[in-house]
Amino acid sequence: MPDLPALSPLRTASVHMLARWMGERFYRTFRLAEDDRAPFDAVLQQRERRVGVTAGVLWDEAVAAPGAATLAEMLTSDAAAEPGIEDGAYAIWVPPQATLPTEEPGVSNLRIFLTNGLKYMQPGERREVRLPVSVKLAKMDTEGAYVSVTGGLSSQWLAMSDGMPGSYHLDSRSIHRLSEEEAETEILVTRVRDRAAVLQPGELSDVPLHDYWLVSRLPDTTPPGVTVIAAPPQVDPLDGTGIRRHFRREVQRAVDQKQQGDADLAVLVVTAPVAHMKDELVTASLKGMNPVLYGALDLVALVADGAVRQVLQPRSLPWEEPR
């Protein structure tokens, strides 16, 4: 078979994360084969067994997120020059629909925060980085106790509205990802409520808050450097139709590779554009598919938000079969 093109940094990262996850879950060592991977995107070796891997992305990777490649180069250079960052591979998980800055001082400010966030990380570690943002709060009326919210804090509208002296509108579109820590979100809500208490009807105010981006250190087997994992801002993570379309395409590609290749285990790993793993739509997409379409696959895993989740459990494992 002809040589296959090299995987993109994003897909390479997902394969190495899959290998580490499989090792932790199945108590086996999986190594990435350097050659003889056709027709698969990658092949993991477990002793004499071959695990054929199809690495998919649930958006059009040909449409790059503006500024992502340049930011990755800059952060790779910054990390190499920073004594507090060990040699290794790292990932920046840009929240969905976030726009990367392409002009100064935005680029430099982002580099500083993210570089500091990568310091002293251990392989496999995930960490949130606070990025300063400003949201806009307007008081509409003295009547009522209600805050209408657009953007990243929309899920907190009820907590904000409780006992508020009037009606307000909060534009929090500058926030793309809330913290996994409930206490951090409570701090944001309190800051908004405190500012609301001093506003007069018709008054508009900026409220300084934080956006919470996730960074992670990839397995040591991953090529060194910083990978910026970012879908284009126009990709809607809640667009179930788009996610299902891309997922079905990757499932079919994985089945084709399994039928053309030789492997003891066929795995599909897909990367989804979600801020938190709990928001993923892949599990629901698989449940809505005819099992005949994915029956040839042994394992389906999802990569998102710096973590790996099993979507389709193997019916059997080759290393558990009697010899």
Phi, psi and omega per residue, in radians:
M1 nan 2.620 3.126
P2 -1.186 2.733 3.097
D3 -1.108 2.483 3.120
L4 -1.593 2.613 3.087
P5 -1.140 2.720 3.123
A6 -1.149 2.549 3.094
L7 -1.236 2.632 3.036
S8 -1.160 2.777 3.103
P9 -0.977 -0.647 3.126
L10 -1.092 -0.856 -3.116
R11 -1.207 -0.606 3.074
T12 -1.074 -0.775 3.117
A13 -1.055 -0.724 -3.104
S14 -1.153 -0.625 3.121
V15 -1.168 -0.753 3.131
H16 -1.193 -0.623 3.062
M17 -1.152 -0.680 3.088
L18 -1.070 -0.796 -3.117
A19 -1.050 -0.761 3.117
R20 -1.143 -0.753 -3.135
W21 -1.081 -0.768 3.132
M22 -1.111 -0.668 3.117
G23 -1.096 -0.724 3.137
E24 -1.247 -0.582 -3.068
R25 -1.438 -0.696 -3.036
F26 -1.822 0.036 3.106
Y27 0.954 0.797 3.081
R28 -2.350 2.841 3.074
T29 -1.777 2.195 3.134
F30 -2.053 2.175 -3.131
R31 -2.033 2.468 3.136
L32 -1.316 2.141 3.099
A33 -1.266 2.323 -3.081
E34 -1.410 -0.361 -3.129
D35 -2.508 -3.134 3.091
D36 0.965 0.839 3.128
R37 -1.768 -0.268 -3.107
A38 -1.055 2.481 0.068
P39 -1.588 0.141 -3.086
F40 -1.364 2.822 3.019
D41 -1.190 -0.597 3.125
A42 -2.732 2.776 3.076
V43 -2.276 2.244 3.032
L44 -1.753 2.386 3.126
Q45 -1.778 2.269 2.993
Q46 -2.194 1.653 -2.950
R47 0.974 -2.133 -3.098
E48 -1.571 0.046 -3.081
R49 -1.593 2.575 3.129
R50 -1.937 2.254 3.046
V51 -1.923 1.900 3.131
G52 -1.427 2.216 -3.047
V53 -2.075 2.271 2.949
T54 -1.855 2.122 -3.100
A55 -1.822 1.991 -3.081
G56 -1.992 2.851 3.092
V57 -2.293 2.337 -3.038
L58 -1.628 0.676 2.923
W59 -2.706 3.032 -3.123
D60 -1.370 1.752 -3.068
E61 -1.211 -0.311 3.109
A62 -1.182 -0.386 3.083
V63 -1.689 1.743 -3.037
A64 -1.348 2.565 3.021
A65 -1.214 2.167 -3.113
P66 -0.966 2.257 3.080
G67 1.544 -0.169 -3.049
A68 -1.180 -0.811 -3.103
A69 -1.125 -0.735 3.123
T70 -1.131 -0.726 3.123
L71 -1.102 -0.692 3.121
A72 -1.074 -0.734 3.120
E73 -1.124 -0.771 -3.131
M74 -1.101 -0.794 -3.107
L75 -1.197 -0.591 3.068
T76 -1.084 -0.743 3.090
S77 -1.163 -0.744 3.133
D78 -1.091 -0.735 -3.113
A79 -1.145 -0.669 3.141
A80 -1.155 -0.494 -3.106
A81 -1.623 -0.103 -3.072
E82 -1.702 2.024 -3.114
P83 -1.056 -0.466 -3.103
G84 -1.395 -0.069 3.140
I85 -1.930 2.029 3.140
E86 -1.212 2.664 3.035
D87 -1.044 2.346 -3.124
G88 2.844 -2.914 -3.105
A89 -1.962 2.399 -3.091
Y90 -2.357 2.759 3.117
A91 -2.322 2.444 2.994
I92 -1.870 2.078 -3.107
W93 -1.714 1.617 -3.104
V94 -1.233 2.192 -3.120
P95 -1.041 2.618 3.135
P96 -1.041 2.469 3.099
Q97 1.207 0.145 3.018
A98 -1.403 2.459 3.130
T99 -1.810 2.155 3.119
L100 -1.315 2.402 3.095
P101 -1.172 2.504 3.114
T102 -2.118 0.013 3.129
E103 -2.275 2.808 3.107
E104 -1.461 2.612 0.118
P105 -1.569 0.101 -3.066
G106 -1.036 -0.731 -3.113
V107 -1.099 -0.839 -3.105
S108 -1.138 -0.704 3.126
N109 -1.083 -0.760 3.131
L110 -1.120 -0.727 3.115
R111 -1.033 -0.719 -3.112
I112 -1.125 -0.835 -3.112
F113 -1.119 -0.767 -3.090
L114 -1.236 -0.690 3.111
T115 -1.086 -0.753 3.088
N116 -1.093 -0.590 -3.139
G117 -1.217 -0.357 -3.118
L118 -1.524 -0.115 -3.055
K119 -1.182 2.431 2.989
Y120 1.012 0.591 3.091
M121 -1.539 2.568 3.078
Q122 -1.762 2.683 3.111
P123 -0.938 2.279 -3.131
G124 1.545 -0.127 -3.097
E125 -1.348 2.482 3.043
R126 -2.001 2.573 -3.088
R127 -2.674 2.450 3.061
E128 -1.596 2.462 3.111
V129 -2.039 2.191 3.103
R130 -1.399 2.196 3.058
L131 -1.992 2.154 -3.135
P132 -1.118 2.318 3.054
V133 -2.426 2.941 3.104
S134 -2.197 2.338 3.060
V135 -1.976 2.804 -3.085
K136 -1.966 2.254 -3.135
L137 -2.113 2.243 3.122
A138 -2.164 2.405 3.046
K139 -1.659 2.135 -3.049
M140 -1.622 -0.632 -3.036
D141 -2.790 2.819 3.082
T142 -1.485 -0.285 -3.126
E143 -1.497 2.670 3.054
G144 1.503 3.064 3.074
A145 -2.524 1.321 -2.974
Y146 -2.599 2.404 3.056
V147 -2.145 2.010 3.002
S148 -1.508 2.331 -2.991
V149 -2.247 2.301 2.952
T150 -1.990 2.616 3.085
G151 1.670 -2.786 -2.960
G152 -1.125 -0.386 3.138
L153 -1.667 0.211 -3.066
S154 -1.083 -0.505 -3.136
S155 -1.249 -0.194 -3.077
Q156 -1.812 0.240 -3.033
W157 -1.080 -0.602 -3.110
L158 -1.201 -0.743 3.124
A159 -1.123 -0.614 3.127
M160 -1.265 -0.588 -3.032
S161 -1.333 -0.415 -3.028
D162 -1.040 1.927 3.083
G163 1.296 0.223 -3.125
M164 -1.225 2.455 -3.102
P165 -1.482 1.250 3.127
G166 2.272 -2.990 3.106
S167 -1.973 2.474 -3.002
Y168 -2.431 2.842 2.962
H169 -2.249 2.288 3.136
L170 -2.041 2.135 3.059
D171 -1.752 1.767 -3.102
S172 -1.982 0.604 -3.138
R173 -1.185 -0.223 3.080
S174 -1.347 -0.184 3.078
I175 -1.742 2.159 -3.085
H176 -1.961 -0.292 -3.131
R177 -2.634 2.216 3.047
L178 -1.524 2.775 -3.140
S179 -1.195 2.683 3.013
E180 -1.280 -0.298 3.131
E181 -1.549 2.094 -3.111
E182 -1.047 -0.599 -3.129
A183 -1.094 -0.599 3.124
E184 -1.153 -0.739 3.125
T185 -1.157 -0.648 3.106
E186 -1.084 -0.600 3.102
I187 -1.123 -0.737 3.119
L188 -1.085 -0.790 -3.131
V189 -1.081 -0.739 -3.136
T190 -1.095 -0.711 3.130
R191 -1.090 -0.702 3.115
V192 -1.154 -0.790 -3.120
R193 -1.113 -0.680 3.122
D194 -1.113 -0.707 3.129
R195 -1.213 -0.656 3.141
A196 -1.067 -0.575 -3.077
A197 -1.133 -0.356 -3.091
V198 -1.878 0.022 -3.126
L199 -1.447 2.619 3.031
Q200 -1.815 2.709 3.123
P201 -0.944 2.318 -3.120
G202 1.512 -0.057 -3.100
E203 -1.579 2.459 3.136
L204 -2.060 2.379 -3.099
S205 -2.426 2.536 2.984
D206 -1.514 2.410 3.121
V207 -2.109 2.070 3.129
P208 -1.320 2.158 3.128
L209 -2.343 -2.797 3.134
H210 -2.364 2.556 2.908
D211 -1.775 2.507 -3.031
Y212 -2.007 1.708 3.105
W213 -1.579 2.667 -3.124
L214 -1.867 2.399 3.018
V215 -2.174 2.713 3.128
S216 -2.592 2.724 3.003
R217 -1.737 2.207 -3.089
L218 -1.415 2.891 3.112
P219 -0.982 2.633 -3.112
D220 -1.089 -0.321 3.119
T221 -1.290 -0.279 -3.105
T222 -1.291 2.454 3.071
P223 -0.940 2.401 -3.065
P224 -1.132 2.720 3.140
G225 2.213 3.133 -3.133
V226 -1.938 2.198 3.081
T227 -1.820 2.216 3.079
V228 -1.716 1.970 -3.101
I229 -1.726 1.861 -3.022
A230 -2.548 2.178 2.966
A231 -1.431 2.681 3.064
P232 -0.980 2.533 -3.070
P233 -0.997 -0.431 -3.106
Q234 -1.352 -0.144 3.133
V235 -1.324 2.146 -3.131
D236 -1.634 2.021 -3.109
P237 -1.164 -0.303 3.139
L238 -1.726 0.158 3.107
D239 -1.407 1.555 -3.098
G240 -1.047 -0.622 -3.139
T241 -1.097 -0.810 3.139
G242 -1.144 -0.732 3.126
I243 -1.084 -0.795 -3.141
R244 -1.090 -0.690 -3.137
R245 -1.108 -0.848 3.137
H246 -1.158 -0.653 -3.126
F247 -1.152 -0.772 3.106
R248 -1.055 -0.678 3.110
R249 -1.075 -0.766 -3.122
E250 -1.230 -0.626 3.075
V251 -1.073 -0.790 3.140
Q252 -1.120 -0.679 3.116
R253 -1.117 -0.690 3.122
A254 -1.170 -0.710 3.108
V255 -1.109 -0.745 3.116
D256 -1.062 -0.737 3.133
Q257 -1.137 -0.688 3.117
K258 -1.097 -0.731 -3.101
Q259 -1.230 -0.496 -3.116
Q260 -1.567 -0.318 -2.989
G261 -1.983 -3.089 -3.130
D262 -2.121 1.983 -3.125
A263 -2.667 2.571 3.072
D264 -1.429 -0.347 3.136
L265 -2.576 2.266 3.126
A266 -1.886 2.136 -3.040
V267 -2.170 2.371 2.976
L268 -1.949 2.171 3.039
V269 -2.080 2.220 -3.096
V270 -2.136 2.544 3.081
T271 -1.826 2.227 -3.075
A272 -1.967 2.582 -3.124
P273 -1.550 1.301 3.124
V274 -2.201 2.652 3.138
A275 -1.326 -0.602 3.129
H276 -2.369 2.531 -3.124
M277 -0.998 -0.580 -3.116
K278 -1.105 -0.298 -3.109
D279 -1.577 0.004 -3.013
E280 -1.168 2.581 -3.120
L281 -1.941 0.065 -3.065
V282 -1.211 -0.733 -3.136
T283 -1.021 -0.794 3.120
A284 -1.147 -0.634 3.122
S285 -1.118 -0.708 3.131
L286 -1.167 -0.716 3.139
K287 -1.113 -0.485 -3.138
G288 -1.481 -0.056 -3.114
M289 -1.608 2.680 2.998
N290 -1.194 2.165 -3.121
P291 -0.986 -0.394 3.116
V292 -1.077 -0.533 -3.071
L293 -1.225 -0.527 -3.100
Y294 -2.080 0.194 -3.071
G295 -1.058 -0.434 -3.131
A296 -1.341 -0.233 -3.091
L297 -1.560 2.499 -3.131
D298 -1.626 -0.559 -3.047
L299 -2.618 2.367 3.010
V300 -2.160 2.216 -3.126
A301 -2.220 2.654 -3.115
L302 -2.057 2.361 3.045
V303 -1.965 2.225 3.109
A304 -2.898 2.578 3.011
D305 0.931 0.627 3.070
G306 1.332 0.228 -3.073
A307 -2.368 2.976 3.114
V308 -2.157 2.381 3.093
R309 -2.283 2.406 3.055
Q310 -1.355 2.301 3.115
V311 -1.887 -0.712 3.082
L312 -2.146 2.114 -3.097
Q313 -1.466 2.421 3.118
P314 -1.103 2.417 3.050
R315 -1.273 -0.555 3.099
S316 -2.671 2.796 -3.141
L317 -2.148 2.349 -3.032
P318 -1.071 -0.563 -3.108
W319 -1.374 -0.096 3.078
E320 -1.755 -0.086 3.120
E321 -1.381 2.461 3.130
P322 -1.140 2.474 3.113
R323 -1.425 nan nan
